[in-house]
């Protein structure tokens, strides 16, 4: 695997701006950066959807660590809930990654859209 990284490349500037915006969203809303990263990777950086999702997870890991430190310092973490959900999240993440290999991209887009619309409705009306 070869990496060709140029510091002052136009594409790198785009990537940095996407990262800053996703990091702000992550810090404000306790993640959600994937809702910024995945579409940005697909439509702005032209990364194939499955690679975009996988790459966003790597990015979100660093954002979550950074914002979690702030939340920890301000005593915002509910540890019992967080740890139990983390255990479930490990199992769910593994299962989801296995399923990802078998599901076509258009189905994933539909599922994602339904998920976003459902929570948008709940946030606005409930």
Residue pairs with C-beta under 8 A, 6 or more apart in sequence:
5 12
6 12
11 45
14 44
14 45
15 45
18 36
18 37
18 40
18 41
18 44
18 45
19 59
21 36
22 33
22 34
22 36
22 37
22 40
22 59
22 60
22 63
23 33
23 63
23 66
23 67
25 32
25 33
25 35
25 36
26 32
26 33
26 60
26 63
26 64
26 66
26 67
27 63
27 66
27 67
27 70
30 67
30 71
31 60
31 63
31 64
31 67
33 56
33 59
33 60
33 63
34 53
34 56
34 57
34 60
35 116
37 52
37 55
37 56
37 59
37 60
38 49
38 52
38 53
38 56
41 47
41 51
41 52
41 55
41 56
42 48
42 49
42 52
45 52
47 55
49 105
49 108
49 109
50 100
50 105
53 100
68 77
71 77
100 108
